[in-house]
């Protein structure tokens, strides 16, 4: 599947396809990953076009520029594109179509007919079990070539996946994250946001990070980068912590650090994650240390990276999974 189809025109007469299938398209898009599972997106359907909006009410207070919010919305945009492909059409995307309306991030319609490929079908089928993996990895090795193919998918979305496979580079990254994560774990605003968006075992909310998705204590083991502490000493986390180290580490990069770049990063992220999940490979995501531009610059300089670091990932195999809840489509509609 190609990246944003900005040069292709919507096909006349196909407005009913998008309109009739809008519920399915939006529900598929809403399965995308988002920071703290905030699901910071809204949609509007009109004249064969689905518009994607940022939901500012769900932006983290630790994300004043909205970078993580737009990365999350970019992930939903890829999910929407993949859903259009499942109907047998190429999606036509206008990214940031109106500079006067900052909340409007994209407009998606149906273009020419083209059957879905086998790989796209596998990616679509992986959406229900794709998840951000905060628990233990299994001892299984990654399927041969899966990370190289993931890099291909990321490049198709105007981004790069740099694999951190040299011990010195990994140690430099681990040292930066250890210092940064420790300071952010103690930050009152960060702790407030975690409490706001984490859910206890009996929680019935359809957003936020549920107790079954994070461990009771922070995972500290060789090869594992420091994860965000969602438990905060409350002893509510239910994900088993001990396990095998991840099988690979990578950094998702974009050429710039603009709003468009953040949307590209989100599309690349979701595309890579559903491809990996189609091979039962999952990733732990590290976004907390990258909230500060100075830390992103430091990582780029220390590791000699070409581009703006947006997300750090660690990959591995996992035997079990449990999907996190999503809000109903009716709750996602823009008035």
Phi, psi and omega in degrees: 000131182289170176285204182305126181273064186284338183265354180266146181262147174297143182274125179302144178089356182259008182299327182292332180299310180292316182296313183293329184256016186302319180299314178296316182298315182289320178298322178291317178299323184287354175279004182292155174287149176211153181301127182058018185052042179285338181051059189275053183225154173219161185226152173225134181249126178200132173050047176075015180234137171252120179264139178253127180240150170279138177261096185299336181292343182254009177285135178292145177290341176275006183234061188299326180280349181079017182299309181293326177297316181287327173298317178299316180293327175298322177297318177296325178296318177296319177301322178294318178298317180295324178295320176297320177299324181294342176273356178093024180229153171279131177287143174249121187242130169250110183273132181047060189288341184222103182298345179277345181241090188293333180285336179281114187260328182197156173233128186238133177222177181264134177256220184291156178288137175199121183300148177292141177280166178298321180292321177297321179297319178296322178294318178298317180294337181276347184303317182296330182255000173295133180207155172284124190261110180254359183259209185278144171268158177275176182275356182291145175283158175290147175302143181303133175080001186292323180287325177296320178292324176299320178299321178298315180297321179295318180298327179294345180251025175064039178217178181223141172250107178269120179275130181263089186247000174265130182306322181295317179295319179297318181294322177298316179296315180298321180294317179297314183291325180298316181291313183293316182296322180298315180293321181288329177298332181269353183288125183301321181294318178297317180295323178297316181295323178295316178296324180295325188248009174255147186239142177284173183302329182266004183295140180249007182293154181253022172216180182079175183264114182286158183301330181287353184257002177217152181281165180290328180232157177296138180283124175234105180206156180303135178086351182255125177287154182295123180268161176295137182271101179273344183279319179054040175076008183275347180059046180247344181296143185237000179281130177299132184271312183296148178174193182272153179296158175295160183264351180191152180231138179214164177233127178274125184239149170238159184293328178232192183225043181260178178300319178296321178297321179295322177292322175297319180300318179295319178295318178297320181299308184293321178300314180295319185290322179286329173297312180299317181296332177293343174253013182057039171248133183233169185225142165271134181253139181237100181250335185303313182294339184268005179297331181264130180299327180296324179288321176299318178295320181296316179297317179299317183289313184294328183260000179063042183273151178252096181134179181263118178294132180242320183212140173254138183227148169234131187253150175189171175270149177221145185270332184232156179207157177212120185291146174272153185291156175230152179290155179292151180303322181297336178276353186255002186274134176281131181294000000 
